[in-house]
Amino acid sequence: MASDPSQLTIQFQPERRVDVIDVNRHVADEANGFLQSHEQALYCSYHTTGGYLEETICNRLDQCEEQVEEFISPFRELFPFGANYQHDKLHLRKELSPEQRRTEPRNADSHLTFIGSGLENCVTYPSDPSRPVFFVDLDGINKDNRDRRERQTTVIGYDDERVVAETELQVPVSSHPIDSVSLRDPRLGIFEQLHEMLAEHDVATGRVVIDLRPEEKHVGLTVNEYETLLMKHDLVEVLRDPLRFMARKGRNMLSDPGAIPDKAKNYAKYDLVRLVNKVVDTLGLSESLVERIIDKCLAVPAERFLRMKRSVSLLVTEDESNGEGTIEQGRYQSPILVQWRESEPQVRRLRARLTRFK
């Protein structure tokens, strides 16, 4: 007989800056028998530099911690630490106080690795205590002061999930080929619209799934920090010319990207081929597929190499202050739409589906 959904929030600390942590071990320590009580489990991260791989990828990696690390490794090479990112120039971060500038981690590499590798804030797995569910932390220890981060994850155990409502969302984009838009921006009214849908259908435990319409091309979704220097400079540089980005960031050659010689770009092409090979080898794919992926990477790198998603999930839980459903988000989290080719007309169409857990 099905039971009501159960909720558990756990806290833990990573041992290393980049760490792969089996959350199910912490669940068992915190609430023995929790996972055995339900058919499915949703795992929600509240962080922008730590999240989860979807179940299908984790299965391809044999649910193995070492293979997860191998999968992440090429993206860490693509986005090395300390490579003169705009986001890490803390004196330019106007939203930070003087005290925050002294302690804020330089972690643009972790944000870009999260986005590029396709890590997610919310994933669902079979509720099985015998198998691992890995939280991948990309910035668990501040490299400047060695402070360990505090991490938090909510696990929802449930037996059934049903769609109760859906609506179309329209997101205006600029005329620039490369653009990013925070769906949490109050000027768009999207979160207000979603919370009205929660109230109308009285959903207290479930999720909102936002996905791109099938006709939308050269665009992706992620959940991350919408910080101006990160989104409008560092990510733009990656999407505009990944090979030049690799030549400049990966080899730290010159501060002026226009001055990088063709030879350096050739090195970057070699690096890209090598990194793609590592990803493909880790997933156990065929050599012919490697060749096709490399060709496509060089043609449209943002689409083929960076694992941008076409959908994101947002956890819905009950607000203890009023008993109503609310969308859970970490302090710096925002669903973000990223395009790398211009849209005509200047709008992107998405669908939002509201589900209820039982």
C-alpha positions as CSV (number, residue, x, y, z in Angstrom):
1,M,0.0,0.0,0.0
2,A,1.3,3.4,-1.0
3,S,2.3,5.8,1.8
4,D,2.5,9.6,1.8
5,P,5.7,11.2,0.5
6,S,8.5,11.5,3.0
7,Q,11.1,14.3,3.3
8,L,14.6,14.3,4.7
9,T,17.2,17.1,4.6
10,I,20.8,16.1,5.3
11,Q,24.0,18.1,5.7
12,F,27.5,17.0,5.0
13,Q,31.0,18.3,4.3
14,P,33.3,17.3,1.4
15,E,36.7,16.0,2.0
16,R,38.3,17.5,-1.1
17,R,37.6,20.5,-3.4
18,V,36.3,18.1,-6.0
19,D,34.6,15.2,-4.3
20,V,32.1,12.5,-5.2
21,I,29.9,11.7,-2.2
22,D,27.4,8.9,-1.9
23,V,24.4,10.7,-0.5
24,N,22.5,7.4,0.2
25,R,25.1,6.5,2.9
26,H,24.2,9.8,4.7
27,V,20.5,9.0,4.3
28,A,21.0,5.6,5.9
29,D,22.9,7.1,8.8
30,E,20.3,9.9,9.3
31,A,17.1,7.8,8.9
32,N,17.5,4.1,8.6
33,G,14.8,2.6,6.4
34,F,13.9,5.8,4.7
35,L,14.7,4.6,1.2
36,Q,13.0,1.2,1.7
37,S,9.7,2.9,2.4
38,H,9.2,4.3,-1.2
39,E,9.5,3.4,-4.9
40,Q,11.2,6.6,-6.1
41,A,13.4,9.3,-4.6
42,L,14.1,12.8,-5.7
43,Y,17.4,14.4,-4.7
44,C,17.7,18.2,-4.6
45,S,20.9,20.2,-4.3
46,Y,20.8,23.8,-3.1
47,H,24.2,24.7,-4.5
48,T,25.5,26.0,-7.8
49,T,28.9,24.2,-7.7
50,G,27.6,20.9,-6.5
51,G,24.9,18.6,-7.9
52,Y,23.9,15.3,-9.4
53,L,24.3,13.3,-12.6
54,E,21.1,12.0,-14.1
55,E,20.4,8.3,-13.5
56,T,21.1,7.2,-17.1
57,I,24.6,8.7,-17.0
58,C,25.3,7.2,-13.6
59,N,24.3,3.8,-14.9
60,R,26.6,4.2,-17.9
61,L,29.4,4.9,-15.4
62,D,28.6,1.6,-13.6
63,Q,27.5,3.6,-10.5
64,C,31.2,3.8,-9.7
65,E,32.8,6.8,-7.9
66,E,36.0,6.5,-9.8
67,Q,34.2,6.6,-13.2
68,V,32.2,9.6,-12.1
69,E,35.5,11.4,-11.4
70,E,36.8,10.3,-14.8
71,F,33.6,11.7,-16.5
72,I,34.0,15.1,-14.8
73,S,37.8,15.3,-15.4
74,P,37.7,16.5,-19.0
75,F,35.4,19.4,-18.1
76,R,37.8,20.4,-15.3
77,E,40.6,20.5,-17.9
78,L,38.4,22.6,-20.1
79,F,37.7,25.0,-17.2
80,P,40.9,25.1,-15.1
81,F,41.1,26.8,-11.8
82,G,42.6,30.3,-11.7
83,A,42.5,31.0,-15.4
84,N,41.8,34.8,-15.2
85,Y,38.0,34.5,-15.3
86,Q,36.0,37.7,-15.0
87,H,33.9,36.2,-12.2
88,D,37.0,35.7,-10.1
89,K,38.0,39.3,-10.2
90,L,36.4,40.0,-6.9
91,H,37.2,43.7,-7.0
92,L,34.7,43.9,-9.9
93,R,31.9,42.1,-8.1
94,K,29.8,45.1,-7.1
95,E,27.2,42.9,-5.3
96,L,29.8,41.8,-2.7
97,S,30.6,43.7,0.4
98,P,34.3,44.4,1.3
99,E,34.1,41.6,3.9
100,Q,32.6,39.2,1.3
101,R,35.4,40.0,-1.2
102,R,37.9,38.8,1.4
103,T,36.3,35.4,1.8
104,E,34.4,34.7,-1.5
105,P,35.9,31.7,-3.3
106,R,37.3,32.1,-6.8
107,N,35.3,29.4,-8.3
108,A,34.3,30.3,-11.9
109,D,35.8,27.1,-13.0
110,S,33.4,25.1,-10.8
111,H,30.3,27.0,-12.1
112,L,31.4,26.5,-15.7
113,T,32.1,22.8,-15.1
114,F,28.7,22.4,-13.5
115,I,27.0,23.9,-16.5
116,G,29.2,22.3,-19.1
117,S,29.1,18.7,-17.7
118,G,25.3,18.8,-17.3
119,L,25.1,18.4,-13.6
120,E,21.6,19.0,-12.2
121,N,20.1,20.4,-9.1
122,C,17.2,17.9,-9.0
123,V,17.3,14.2,-10.1
124,T,15.1,11.2,-9.5
125,Y,16.4,7.6,-8.9
126,P,14.8,4.4,-7.8
127,S,14.6,4.5,-4.0
128,D,17.2,1.8,-3.4
129,P,19.6,1.9,-0.5
130,S,21.8,-0.7,-2.1
131,R,22.9,1.6,-4.9
132,P,24.8,4.9,-4.6
133,V,23.5,8.3,-5.6
134,F,26.4,10.6,-6.0
135,F,26.6,14.3,-5.1
136,V,29.4,15.8,-7.2
137,D,31.0,18.7,-5.4
138,L,33.2,20.9,-7.6
139,D,34.1,23.5,-5.0
140,G,34.0,21.7,-1.6
141,I,37.1,23.4,-0.3
142,N,38.0,27.1,-0.9
143,K,41.4,26.9,-2.5
144,D,42.4,30.3,-1.1
145,N,41.7,29.8,2.6
146,R,41.1,26.0,2.7
147,D,37.7,26.4,4.3
148,R,35.4,23.4,3.9
149,R,31.9,24.1,2.6
150,E,28.7,23.0,4.3
151,R,26.5,21.2,1.8
152,Q,22.7,20.4,2.1
153,T,20.5,18.1,0.1
154,T,16.8,17.3,0.4
155,V,15.5,13.8,-0.4
156,I,11.9,13.2,-1.2
157,G,10.7,9.6,-1.1
158,Y,7.5,8.9,-3.0
159,D,5.6,6.1,-4.8
160,D,3.8,7.9,-7.7
161,E,4.1,11.2,-9.7
162,R,1.3,12.7,-11.7
163,V,1.1,15.8,-13.9
164,V,-1.7,18.0,-12.6
165,A,-1.2,21.1,-14.8
166,E,0.9,22.6,-17.5
167,T,1.4,26.0,-19.1
168,E,3.5,27.7,-21.8
169,L,6.1,30.2,-20.9
170,Q,7.6,32.8,-23.2
171,V,11.0,34.2,-22.5
172,P,12.1,37.3,-24.4
173,V,15.8,37.2,-25.5
174,S,18.0,39.9,-27.0
175,S,19.1,40.2,-30.6
176,H,22.6,39.0,-29.6
177,P,23.4,35.5,-30.9
178,I,24.7,34.6,-27.4
179,D,22.4,35.5,-24.5
180,S,21.4,34.2,-21.1
181,V,18.2,35.0,-19.1
182,S,17.5,34.2,-15.5
183,L,14.0,32.7,-15.3
184,R,13.9,33.9,-11.7
185,D,14.0,37.6,-12.8
186,P,10.9,39.1,-11.2
187,R,10.4,41.3,-14.3
188,L,9.5,38.2,-16.3
189,G,6.8,37.1,-13.8
190,I,7.6,33.4,-14.3
191,F,8.0,32.4,-10.7
192,E,4.8,34.4,-9.8
193,Q,3.0,32.5,-12.5
194,L,4.3,29.2,-11.3
195,H,3.4,29.9,-7.7
196,E,-0.2,30.8,-8.8
197,M,-0.3,27.4,-10.5
198,L,0.8,25.7,-7.2
199,A,-1.9,27.5,-5.2
200,E,-4.6,26.8,-7.8
201,H,-3.9,23.0,-7.8
202,D,-3.0,22.8,-4.1
203,V,0.3,21.0,-4.7
204,A,2.4,20.9,-1.5
205,T,4.9,18.2,-2.6
206,G,6.0,17.6,-6.2
207,R,8.1,19.4,-8.8
208,V,7.9,21.9,-11.6
209,V,9.6,20.6,-14.8
210,I,10.5,23.3,-17.3
211,D,11.5,22.2,-20.8
212,L,12.1,23.7,-24.1
213,R,9.6,23.3,-26.9
214,P,10.8,20.8,-29.6
215,E,11.2,23.5,-32.2
216,E,13.6,25.6,-30.0
217,K,17.2,25.1,-31.3
218,H,20.6,26.3,-30.3
219,V,19.5,26.9,-26.7
220,G,19.7,25.1,-23.4
221,L,18.7,25.3,-19.7
222,T,20.7,25.0,-16.5
223,V,20.3,25.9,-12.8
224,N,23.1,28.0,-11.6
225,E,24.2,31.4,-10.2
226,Y,23.1,34.3,-12.5
227,E,26.1,36.5,-11.7
228,T,26.8,39.1,-14.4
229,L,30.5,38.6,-14.9
230,L,30.0,34.8,-15.0
231,M,27.0,34.8,-17.4
232,K,27.8,37.8,-19.6
233,H,31.6,37.4,-19.9
234,D,33.0,34.0,-19.0
235,L,30.2,31.8,-20.3
236,V,29.8,34.0,-23.4
237,E,33.5,33.5,-24.2
238,V,33.1,29.7,-24.0
239,L,30.1,29.7,-26.3
240,R,31.5,32.2,-28.8
241,D,34.7,30.3,-29.5
242,P,35.5,27.3,-27.3
243,L,38.8,26.6,-29.1
244,R,40.1,30.0,-28.5
245,F,38.9,29.8,-24.9
246,M,40.8,26.5,-24.4
247,A,43.9,28.1,-26.0
248,R,43.8,31.1,-23.7
249,K,42.5,29.7,-20.5
250,G,43.9,26.2,-20.6
251,R,47.4,27.3,-21.5
252,N,47.3,30.8,-20.0
253,M,49.2,32.2,-23.0
254,L,48.1,35.8,-23.5
255,S,45.7,38.2,-22.0
256,D,44.6,39.4,-25.5
257,P,42.6,36.5,-27.2
258,G,42.9,38.3,-30.5
259,A,46.7,37.9,-30.3
260,I,46.7,34.1,-29.9
261,P,48.5,32.6,-32.9
262,D,46.9,29.9,-35.0
263,K,49.3,27.4,-33.6
264,A,47.7,27.8,-30.2
265,K,44.3,27.2,-31.6
266,N,45.6,24.0,-33.2
267,Y,46.8,22.9,-29.8
268,A,43.3,23.6,-28.5
269,K,41.8,21.5,-31.2
270,Y,44.1,18.7,-30.1
271,D,43.1,19.2,-26.5
272,L,39.4,19.2,-27.5
273,V,39.8,15.9,-29.3
274,R,41.7,14.4,-26.3
275,L,39.0,15.6,-23.9
276,V,36.2,14.2,-26.0
277,N,38.0,10.9,-26.2
278,K,38.2,10.8,-22.4
279,V,34.5,11.4,-22.1
280,V,33.6,8.8,-24.7
281,D,36.0,6.2,-23.3
282,T,34.5,6.7,-19.8
283,L,31.0,6.1,-21.2
284,G,32.2,3.1,-23.2
285,L,31.1,4.4,-26.6
286,S,32.4,3.3,-30.0
287,E,35.3,4.7,-32.0
288,S,33.1,5.7,-34.9
289,L,31.0,7.7,-32.5
290,V,34.1,9.4,-31.2
291,E,34.9,10.6,-34.8
292,R,31.4,11.9,-35.3
293,I,31.4,13.6,-31.9
294,I,34.7,15.3,-32.7
295,D,33.5,16.5,-36.1
296,K,30.3,17.9,-34.5
297,C,32.3,19.4,-31.6
298,L,34.4,21.4,-34.0
299,A,31.3,22.6,-35.9
300,V,29.0,23.4,-33.0
301,P,30.9,22.9,-29.7
302,A,28.2,24.4,-27.4
303,E,25.6,22.0,-28.7
304,R,27.8,18.9,-29.0
305,F,30.4,19.0,-26.3
306,L,28.9,21.0,-23.5
307,R,26.1,18.9,-22.1
308,M,23.5,21.7,-21.9
309,K,20.1,20.4,-20.9
310,R,16.7,20.9,-22.5
311,S,14.8,20.7,-19.2
312,V,15.3,21.4,-15.5
313,S,13.3,20.4,-12.5
314,L,12.5,22.5,-9.4
315,L,11.4,20.9,-6.2
316,V,8.1,21.9,-4.6
317,T,7.7,21.5,-0.9
318,E,5.3,22.7,1.8
319,D,6.0,26.1,3.3
320,E,5.8,25.5,7.1
321,S,4.7,29.1,7.7
322,N,1.5,28.8,5.7
323,G,1.1,25.2,4.6
324,E,1.2,26.1,0.9
325,G,3.5,24.7,-1.8
326,T,6.6,26.7,-2.7
327,I,9.4,26.2,-5.1
328,E,12.6,25.3,-3.3
329,Q,15.7,27.2,-4.5
330,G,19.1,27.8,-2.9
331,R,20.1,31.4,-2.2
332,Y,22.1,31.7,-5.4
333,Q,20.2,29.3,-7.6
334,S,18.2,30.3,-10.7
335,P,17.0,28.4,-13.7
336,I,18.8,30.0,-16.6
337,L,18.1,29.9,-20.3
338,V,21.2,30.1,-22.5
339,Q,21.2,30.6,-26.3
340,W,24.2,30.5,-28.6
341,R,22.4,31.5,-31.8
342,E,19.9,34.3,-32.2
343,S,16.2,33.6,-32.2
344,E,13.8,35.1,-34.7
345,P,11.4,36.3,-33.3
346,Q,13.3,37.3,-30.1
347,V,11.4,35.0,-27.8
348,R,12.0,31.4,-26.6
349,R,9.0,29.1,-25.9
350,L,9.0,26.7,-22.9
351,R,6.6,24.4,-21.2
352,A,6.1,24.2,-17.5
353,R,4.5,21.0,-16.0
354,L,3.5,20.8,-12.4
355,T,3.5,17.3,-10.8
356,R,2.3,16.0,-7.5
357,F,4.1,13.3,-5.5
358,K,2.0,10.6,-3.8
